[in-house]
Amino acid sequence: MRRVQELGGSARVEVRVVGATQEGRPIPLLAVSSAENIAKLETIRHQHLAGPPPTGRPVPVPVLFLANDHGSEASQVQALLELAEELASDDAPETGAALRSVIVLIMPVVSPDGYERSRREWTNHPLSSGRSGDGNHYGIGVTREYLHSDEPETSAVKSVICDWQPLLVWEVQEDGASLGRTHTEVAVAPPLRVVDPGAAPTARAEQRVGAAIAAAWRAAGYDVLHEPTGRHAWSFAGDNAARVAPEAGLRAAMALSGVVAVQTVSARSPGTQSWEDRNQQKRIAGRAILMHVAGDAGEDLVRTRVDVLRRALDHDAAGRYLIPTDQDPAVVRHAVSLLEGAGVHVEHPTDPGGTLVVPRRQALKGLADLLLSPQRGGDGSLVIAMGLVVHERGDGQGESERSPAGPPARGADSAAPDGARRLAGTPSGPETVTFSGSGAMAAVNRLLRTPGVRVGWLAGGDFVASVPPAEHHVVEMVRAVALETINESSIHGAGMGYLARSPRVGVYAGPGVRDAGRAGGLGRVRWYLRDGEFPATLLRASDIVSGALDDVDVLIVPAGDVREILRGWSDDDLLRRFPWDSPGDDGGLAGDGVSAIRSFIDAGGTFIGIDAGGGWLATRDHAHLLDVGADDLRPDVSMATVRPDATGRVLFAGLGDSVRVPAGTAFVHPPSVRRLAGYSSGVAVDAAAIIEGHAGAGRVVLFGFDPTHRLIARRSARLLGNAILRAVATWDGFDDRATPQT
């Protein structure tokens, strides 16, 4: 930030702060152009937003350079700052001419919290990869989850794109496949993925930009991997590639908006390049893009965007998506926020109970289709990811589109069951409020922190709270975060669970789950616990051994690598083997840590294990918390549907009959271990997705998949919330803890 402020002293640079992170760090934006353009920057921006002139060259073209989506890739930050400093001071005629034609928008660090986390790791372990800093404060990828995230960093990027509508976006990335070691090349020029011969105009423009970058790199003597068709002889896929829906990423969103989005990849392993050399490589790429756009390519980019948007506007004017507002208001609010944040036009009703309308005949029709149609957007659609109810008119012939895991239909409010009436007290006593929906967990935990409040939990997913008159303000708070209603189907013949206090949650945060780039489980669990307002404590192995479990009701071990959870960091991983160094830690859970967990469960604690981290940890092959085995699902299954068994209905409370999840682990178990849910949709019918067993007075719940997985977490993570609440619920008329007879 000191260097950013110094750059602000140049007549060629304007500095803006476009947001702040979860930890309060500023997210800077630099606008770099000629002094004449900077002096009238807002005028140029408005002229650009108004559209290209009918004749002649368009006004200066905005392009966006951004870096550091992964905090561990520090060279990007340095290189973009150096590039800005060069452009601000370079007196070469070609540089001046280029800056008169182009507005270069630079976001040198889009994830400052992750960047600082990596820097702290390097302070103690200079040769570690720094992967603990990947993602933001909660491990969420700023650009990878561009269409689904409303985290402050992603919102900052969206605001820049909406405010400026750049015609090209360059995302600077570092190595994910050991360039310079397993491959002799030290840089990859776009395109990074295979381009179909009949590709969209943006893909063809990407090929031209990639060729310009490759030529500049070769002229500077770099060994470059570049194939214009994108058919590189290498694998750019990470561990979870099959489980990721790339449609939600920044580059796909830009392509649907008519914007050319390119990504470069540079070598990163120690010894492949010097720090100065890899920074220079990125500066060369940035200059190559600038000169390419300043030439005829600037007008080409304008034509490309206009062509894509005109095609969208040629659509049938009758086609539209209808979003009823009589569904979960939190889901509707979040969906509208994501749609409008991405630039999709949403027509709001004039009456409070009306219907939101998203016309398909709009410039960003492609984004609207992706986000609102499961047929067009698959798992990236908000219908599947959030359970949003959407009706399509026009092309869809009036069909209702909703997630196969959509919430059960809700009728009008009805009388509460006997348990709720007992909870409510007399008519002149405490006020009763009933609620459910995606904000229910936050409402429950707020209520449980309020003196004198009692909370009941219906097996179908609704909650009933008795609020004393002195705390009436809490009722309005509940209405603000949750859907106030009772689901009729949940109250007939169902028991009542009573919640006396918020569950105290401990989350294992040591080796095997902490490295977001490798495992990705810890950050998302933390994000959900914050979203649901669960009191939570992060625990290392040393904390668990020293008795920290005495102060929690639930221990969650997130998804990750079970071997590292037990033994500490492994040097088998690409980014921890030589020449990398271990990031250091207090070791794994093997031995005393596992013994402490067994004692915790025996004494009445609840253990929740997730997928190949905590799920595998509990199996007979590892910590043997339960007599179960585990195996990966078929590798060709990337997404699967999980359906509850009748005995596991409480875990699916508020979710409906099924939920779509990333494929993960299948559990094999004896009859003494209870199967709560199974897989369907192409997965073996006997594969258990969620199981439960008991040891002493405690409970072990294992998820074969990650319910907090990116994209779908706002829906599927309710499974985790229900599992946590069950740890402190006392049931009346419903034996939720019963173990089936063998």
Number of C-alpha atoms within 10 A of each C-alpha: 11 7 10 19 15 12 21 18 12 16 17 22 28 21 19 16 12 18 19 19 20 14 10 11 14 20 23 21 25 24 23 27 30 23 18 12 23 20 15 10 17 12 12 19 19 12 15 19 14 9 12 16 11 7 6 8 14 16 20 22 26 25 26 24 22 22 26 27 29 31 30 26 25 23 23 27 21 20 24 24 21 18 21 24 19 14 21 23 14 11 10 9 9 12 20 17 15 21 25 19 23 23 29 25 25 23 27 28 27 33 32 28 27 30 27 17 20 24 19 15 20 16 10 11 16 15 18 24 25 31 24 26 30 30 30 28 23 23 27 25 26 28 27 23 22 26 28 30 22 17 18 20 31 27 22 24 25 24 17 16 21 15 13 21 22 26 25 29 22 20 21 25 23 25 18 17 21 20 21 20 15 9 14 14 18 23 25 26 26 25 27 23 13 14 17 11 9 8 10 15 19 24 24 20 21 24 22 17 24 26 19 18 26 26 17 19 22 11 11 12 9 16 16 18 20 21 20 20 17 16 13 16 9 10 8 13 10 12 9 12 11 16 16 20 20 15 22 25 19 21 22 18 22 23 22 23 25 27 28 27 26 25 19 20 22 28 24 27 24 17 11 17 15 12 15 11 12 22 22 20 18 26 21 20 24 22 18 21 21 21 21 17 23 22 14 11 17 25 18 15 23 20 16 21 21 18 14 21 19 14 13 19 15 12 15 13 12 12 17 23 26 21 23 18 17 14 17 22 20 17 23 20 12 17 20 19 18 21 21 13 23 24 20 23 20 18 12 14 12 9 7 9 10 13 17 19 19 24 25 28 21 21 25 23 23 22 28 27 19 23 27 29 25 21 11 15 21 18 26 26 30 31 26 29 26 27 28 24 24 22 19 22 17 14 12 14 10 14 12 14 22 21 25 16 22 23 25 16 10 14 11 9 12 11 11 20 18 14 20 25 14 11 21 23 14 10 8 7 12 21 18 21 20 24 23 28 24 24 23 25 23 19 25 28 20 18 24 19 12 14 11 14 21 22 26 25 28 28 25 26 24 23 28 28 27 24 26 19 13 10 15 12 10 19 20 10 13 23 19 14 20 23 22 22 21 25 25 19 14 19 22 14 11 17 23 26 25 23 24 15 18 21 21 19 20 23 21 23 22 25 28 31 26 25 24 24 21 20 20 27 32 26 24 24 25 22 17 20 19 14 14 21 17 22 14 18 17 15 19 22 25 17 14 22 18 12 13 17 22 13 11 18 22 29 28 26 30 34 31 27 25 26 20 20 27 23 15 22 23 17 14 9 11 16 23 19 14 15 13 19 16 19 21 13 13 13 18 23 28 17 12 15 21 22 15 20 22 19 16 27 23 16 15 17 25 28 30 23 26 28 31 26 25 30 32 30 27 27 21 14 14 16 22 15 23 25 16 18 19 22 15 14 20 14 9 9 15 17 19 20 19 25 23 22 16 10 17 19 20 22 25 27 22 26 24 20 17 21 26 24 26 25 26 24 26 27 25 18 20 12 10 15 20 23 26 23 25 23 26 18 12 12 18 13 10 12 21 27 27 29 24 22 21 22 18 13 12 20 24 22 26 30 29 34 25 31 29 29 21 23 25 25 21 21 26 25 22 25 21 22 19 17 20 25 23 22 20 20 20 17 19 14 11 15 11 19 16 10 15 11 8 7
